[in-house]
Amino acid sequence: MHTARAKTLVSRWNGMNIYRGCVHGCVYCDSRSTCYRFTHPFEDVEVKENAPELLEEALRKRRAAAVISTGSMSDPYQPCEKELRLMGRCLELLYKYGFGASVITKSDLVLRDLDLFECIQQRAKSVLQMTLTVSDDKLSGILEPNVCSTSRRYEVLKAFQEREIPAVVWITPLLPFLTDTEENLRWLLDRCFDAGVRGIVCFNAGMTLRDGCREYYYKALDRHFPGMSEKYRKRYGNAYEVNSPRNAALMRLFHEQCEKYGVLHDPEQCFRYIADLPEKEPQISLFDGIAPGKP
């Protein structure tokens, strides 16, 4: 971990990343790709120590409130967040200025801020975006070694459901020859439906592989599944889109089940739902009057 003073934080598309890099160790992570031009080792997480100050400056300048999203590049609930609490301070600022919050994470550390998400939901909007890809916790420990298990993430979804905070789940990637089974997909969908999620993002039954990501993924396959990387090379070469041989059948199942349970399943519909900020009547909350960063 190392610190840096960032110049900007919030993009024109209302996205932000407090950290750059990740220690979750997911073997399939696209953020490792060379196209993102990391100038430091991926696991040496860069901490934007002035993120709360930059966020407040950006929020003050905005003419209209919006949902601010984070986690698309690096999970905001890195282990160091437990002590640094940058995400928590940013959530307090989003609440203070009447903005919504959406976070993509695989970490149960997000439960620490559950009260804040509830307050933001009451005043504006909160959306938890949780990634679920592997039904088997043992296999998850191999593919996603430094993050909480899938079953624990399901418990997180249930905790947010109890507070009536909406969730969108990313069932991606479904790894060819490893997790691209009907059994795995049905298990994940059943947990999503039970947790009352509003939408599920699944572009295809497969994954993407780019330079940097591909090499890391194949090395992991060689360690844990001897011969598997050669199977990938023969079938996919250097393709970017790596779809499962079962893609058509699995996606048909996915869309049919989502239609049955009334869950959004078109990616663009999910993204519009996340970004939409409805008008709400002002409400008094236990966080009113608390300065950002203060317990």
Secondary structure in CASP SS format (residue, H / E / C, confidence):
PFRMAT SS
TARGET T0000
AUTHOR 0000-0000-0000
METHOD secondary structure of the structure
MODEL  1
M C 1.00
H E 1.00
T E 1.00
A E 1.00
R C 1.00
A C 1.00
K C 1.00
T C 1.00
L C 1.00
V C 1.00
S C 1.00
R C 1.00
W C 1.00
N C 1.00
G E 1.00
M E 1.00
N C 1.00
I C 1.00
Y E 1.00
R E 1.00
G C 1.00
C C 1.00
V C 1.00
H C 1.00
G C 1.00
C C 1.00
V C 1.00
Y C 1.00
C C 1.00
D H 1.00
S H 1.00
R H 1.00
S C 1.00
T H 1.00
C H 1.00
Y H 1.00
R C 1.00
F C 1.00
T C 1.00
H C 1.00
P C 1.00
F C 1.00
E C 1.00
D C 1.00
V C 1.00
E E 1.00
V E 1.00
K E 1.00
E C 1.00
N C 1.00
A H 1.00
P H 1.00
E H 1.00
L H 1.00
L H 1.00
E H 1.00
E H 1.00
A H 1.00
L H 1.00
R H 1.00
K H 1.00
R C 1.00
R C 1.00
A C 1.00
A C 1.00
A C 1.00
V E 1.00
I E 1.00
S E 1.00
T E 1.00
G C 1.00
S C 1.00
M C 1.00
S C 1.00
D C 1.00
P C 1.00
Y C 1.00
Q C 1.00
P C 1.00
C C 1.00
E H 1.00
K H 1.00
E H 1.00
L H 1.00
R C 1.00
L H 1.00
M H 1.00
G H 1.00
R H 1.00
C H 1.00
L H 1.00
E H 1.00
L H 1.00
L H 1.00
Y H 1.00
K H 1.00
Y C 1.00
G C 1.00
F C 1.00
G E 1.00
A E 1.00
S E 1.00
V E 1.00
I E 1.00
T E 1.00
K C 1.00
S C 1.00
D H 1.00
L H 1.00
V H 1.00
L H 1.00
R H 1.00
D H 1.00
L H 1.00
D H 1.00
L H 1.00
F H 1.00
E H 1.00
C H 1.00
I H 1.00
Q H 1.00
Q H 1.00
R H 1.00
A C 1.00
K C 1.00
S E 1.00
V E 1.00
L E 1.00
Q E 1.00
M E 1.00
T E 1.00
L C 1.00
T C 1.00
V C 1.00
S C 1.00
D C 1.00
D H 1.00
K H 1.00
L H 1.00
S H 1.00
G H 1.00
I H 1.00
L H 1.00
E C 1.00
P C 1.00
N C 1.00
V C 1.00
C C 1.00
S C 1.00
T H 1.00
S H 1.00
R H 1.00
R H 1.00
Y H 1.00
E H 1.00
V H 1.00
L H 1.00
K H 1.00
A H 1.00
F H 1.00
Q H 1.00
E H 1.00
R C 1.00
E C 1.00
I C 1.00
P C 1.00
A E 1.00
V E 1.00
V E 1.00
W E 1.00
I C 1.00
T C 1.00
P C 1.00
L C 1.00
L C 1.00
P C 1.00
F C 1.00
L C 1.00
T C 1.00
D C 1.00
T C 1.00
E H 1.00
E H 1.00
N H 1.00
L H 1.00
R H 1.00
W H 1.00
L H 1.00
L H 1.00
D H 1.00
R H 1.00
C H 1.00
F H 1.00
D H 1.00
A C 1.00
G C 1.00
V C 1.00
R C 1.00
G E 1.00
I E 1.00
V E 1.00
C C 1.00
F C 1.00
N C 1.00
A C 1.00
G E 1.00
M E 1.00
T E 1.00
L C 1.00
R C 1.00
D C 1.00
G C 1.00
C H 1.00
R H 1.00
E H 1.00
Y H 1.00
Y H 1.00
Y H 1.00
K H 1.00
A H 1.00
L H 1.00
D H 1.00
R H 1.00
H H 1.00
F C 1.00
P C 1.00
G C 1.00
M H 1.00
S H 1.00
E H 1.00
K H 1.00
Y H 1.00
R H 1.00
K H 1.00
R H 1.00
Y H 1.00
G C 1.00
N C 1.00
A C 1.00
Y C 1.00
E E 1.00
V E 1.00
N E 1.00
S C 1.00
P C 1.00
R C 1.00
N H 1.00
A H 1.00
A H 1.00
L H 1.00
M H 1.00
R H 1.00
L H 1.00
F H 1.00
H H 1.00
E H 1.00
Q H 1.00
C H 1.00
E H 1.00
K H 1.00
Y H 1.00
G C 1.00
V C 1.00
L E 1.00
H C 1.00
D C 1.00
P H 1.00
E H 1.00
Q H 1.00
C H 1.00
F H 1.00
R H 1.00
Y H 1.00
I H 1.00
A H 1.00
D C 1.00
L C 1.00
P C 1.00
E C 1.00
K C 1.00
E C 1.00
P C 1.00
Q C 1.00
I C 1.00
S C 1.00
L C 1.00
F C 1.00
D C 1.00
G C 1.00
I C 1.00
A C 1.00
P C 1.00
G C 1.00
K C 1.00
P C 1.00
END
